[in-house]
Structure formats: C-alpha cells, structure tokens
Amino acid sequence: MQKPLKIGHRGAKNHLAENTIESIKKALDIGVDGIEIDVHKCASGELVVFHDFTLDRMTNGTGELSKATLPQLKELKVNGQFSIPTLEEVLDCVDRQCLVNIELKGKHTALDTCEIISHYMNVKGWSAQDFIISSFQHHELEDVYNYNKNLRLGVLTKASVFDALEFAKTINAYAVHPNFALVSRDNVQRAQKEGYKVITWTVNDVNTIKRMKSYGVDAIISDNPENL
C-alpha cells in the first residue's frame, strides 16, 4: 500500500500561526508533501491567505476581512507578530517545493485563483499537478471547472462522502476531501474505484492517523504534519 501524502494544515498550524509565511516555512522544514491554505478576496481585490471570514480571532483587527483593503490588512498582526500574506507571497515561498492545496474559502475567489495559477504555470514553470483547488462551495468549484478543465479539483465535505462523489462527477473532480469522521474503509474504496483520490482532514492524533492509513486514503491533512 502506497503511503498517503503528508499535507500540512494551514502550514504547520500547531507550530506557528496558521496561514502565515512562517507556518508554511515550518511545514516545508518538516518535509511535507503539500500544504493546505485558505483564500479570501479583500476589498481592494487581492487574494489573501487567511481562514476566517472575520479578523477578530487571529488578528488585532476586527470586522469582516472582505471589507478591508490589502494595505489595511498588512497593518494588522496575526497572533501579535505575523503578517497576512497574499496568495502570490505564499506561492513564492513554496517555490514548487511541495503541492499547494488552495481552499476557496471566501466568495468570488475562483476566477482570481485560476488567473494566478495560470500565471505561475505560464511564467514561473509550475504545472497543474502542483495544485489542488478545493472548496465546500460548489459554485466556486464550478467556476474553476468552467475556467480551466485541466485544474485538479477537490470536493470538501463534512456531511457525506457519497454526496461529495455525486457532485464530483459533475465537475470531473480529482479528489473528495471528507472530514476524517466520515471516512470508512468502504467509502474510501468506493471513491477510489470511481477514480477519485481521498484526501482527509484534519487528522492530528496518532491513533486516528494510523486508522486513516489503514483505510488506504491518498493524503492526510494535519495540524501536526510531523506525525504523518
């Protein structure tokens, strides 16, 4: 059985502040096969790497991220010391050292993400295989599919693997991304038989990691990628 890919959740979330350049560098130092990050569109139009829809939990700012401009966001500190990066800053940091799983978290992020990926593929030597674009929001994934059918899509779910598979068929998805609590040996085998990778999240404790490996998942996303 092939070992599942090791993917750092928001970089190396349990080591350094999530979705920051420093957290991503830590994941790279650990030796991950991939990192998972989240993107939102800010008020001035740039894509920034941040998980929450609001600034309150992670920064010294407050309110909705989408209503702040990039210069305003750059003035804030994540966990008191880090900056909110743009998607380009993260990609430049990774520099093709590992796979990048971009989760479309905010609204209207699909087309801008596609354009940035296209730039990195056409100008900077990246390939479609360097990326997975995932989302819970089906319309964002449909927008990516309509923009470029060669990009690899992942259908996120915390409700039903089978519902995710049904939608995956409509956009020729690469993978389904179920929460680990949904994963069984049977639904992993069914998804793989139908031609999809199974990428599960967020798997942190050693026993659950072992169980996911025993089910034959293709990749595991973890806050503690060193345990993978």
N, C-alpha and C positions, 0 to 999 in steps of 0.2 A: 504494500500500500504506500502510495506517494505521501510524503509529509505535507501537511497543509501549509500554505503561505502564512508567514507571520506579518500581521499588519498592526502598526501602532495607532491606537485610537486618539485622534486629535494630536498626533505626535506621540509623545510618551506622557499621557495625561497624569499618571500617578507620580511622575518625577518632577515635572515642571509645568507651568501654567499652560493649559490646553490651547491648541491652535496658535501658538506663538512660534516664532523662528527658533527660539531656544529649545522649546519642546520638540520640535521637528529635528533639530540637530542632535538632541539626546537620542531620539529614536534611531537616527542614522548611526550613531555611535554604538548603539546596542546591536545593530546589524539586522534591521527589519528587511523584509521583502517588499513592504509597502507601508504607506501612511494613509490614514483617512482624515480628511479635513472637511470643514463646512464652509459654504459661501453664502453671503448676503450681498445685496446691492445697496450701496449707500446713496444719500441724497444727491451727491454730485456725479453719480453714475458708475463709479468704480466698484469692482467686486472685492470685498474684504473677507478675510478668513476669520470667522467668529461663529460660535454655536448659537447663542441665544438671540431671540428677537429684540430683547431689551439689553441695555448696558449695565443694569443695576447689579447683577450678581458678580460679574467678573471685573468691573472697572470702577473708577472713581467718578464716572459719569452716571447719568440717569436718563430714562426715556427710551424711545424706540430707536434702534440702530439705523433704520431706513430713513429717518428724518434728520440724521446728522451727515454733514459733508465729510469727505476724506480728511481735509485739514483739521476739522473739529475732532474727528476720531483719533488722528495722530497726536493730538494734545493729551489724550487720556492715557492712563496707565492700567494695564491688566495686572491684577494682584499686586498693585503698588509699584511695579517696576518694569513691566514689559510693554511693547507696542502692539497694536493691532496691525497685522500685515495685510498687504494686498495679495491677491492670488498670484500675481506675477512674482512678487517677492518670495513667496513660498516655492514656486517652481524654480526660480533661480537658485534658491538654497538647496533644493533637492538635486538639481542638475543631473537628472536621469540616473541617480544612484539607486532608485527604487521606484516601484509602482506608486502612482498617486491616485487614490480614490477620492474624487470630489463629490461630496454630497450637496445637492442643490437644496439648501435649507430655506432660503427666502424666496419670495415671489420674483418672477421675471429675471431669473438668474441663468436660464438655459442658454439663450442665444449668445449672451456675452461670454459665458463659459466656452461655448463652441468656438467663438471667434478667437479667444485667447489660445485655446488648444490648437486651432488651425495655424495660428502664428508660430507657436512653438514647434509644430510639426514641419511647417514650410520653411522656417527661417533658422531654427535652432537645432534641427536634427532629431527631434523627438518623433515617436511613432504612435499610432493608435493603441498599440499594445502597452504603452507606458501609462495609460489612463483607464480608469473605470469611472463612469458618471452614475451616481446613484441618487435616489430620492424616494420619499414617501409620496410625493406629489406627482400623480400620474400625468397631469397636463404638462409639467416641466419635462418629464421624460419623453413625452410625445413630441414636444418642441425640438428636443435634441435629435430624435429619430428623423423628424422631417427635415432637419438642417443637414445632417450627415449620417447616413445609414451605416457607415463603417465604424462609428464610435461605439465603444463597449458600454452597454447599459446594465445597471443593477437595480432590481425592484426591491426596495426596502419594505419590510412588513413586521409588525408586532401583533398581527391578528391571525393570519392564516397563510401557510405555505402554499396551499392549493389555490387560494385566490390570487396570490402573487404569481403563480405559474400561469394561470389563465390570462392575466394581464401581460405577462412576459411574452406570450405568444404574439400579441398584437403589435409589439414594437421590436420583435426579433432580439430580445434581451440576451445579454451574455450570462447573467447570473441572477439568482434571487438571494436576498440578504435578510434572512429571518433572525429575529431575536433568538438567543440560544434556548429560551424556554419553550419555543415552538418546535425545536429540532428533534427528530427521531431518526432511527436508522432507516425506517421505511420511507419517510418523505425525502430524505437525502438521496436514497437510491432511485426513487421515482423522478426527482428533479434531474439527477444526472442521466438517467435513462432517456429523458426527454431532451437532453442536450445542454442543460444549464449547469453552471458552476454553483456551488452553495457556499456563500460567504457569511459566516455567523458573527454576531456581535452581542453584547460586549462581554467577553469571557475572561474573567480575571482570576478565579481561584483554580488551584492546580487540579483538583478533582474534576471540575467541570471541563477544564481544558482536555484532560485525559478522555472524558466521555465523548466530547466533540470529535476528538481524533479517532476514537474507536468507531464512530459512526461514518467516518470517511469524508468529512467536509473538506472542501477545497482550500478554504482560507479561514483564519480566525482573527478577528479584530479584538484587541485587548488594550486596556489601560496599562498593563504590565507586560509589554512585549518580550521582556527578558524571560518570562515564564513559558513562552511558547517554544 
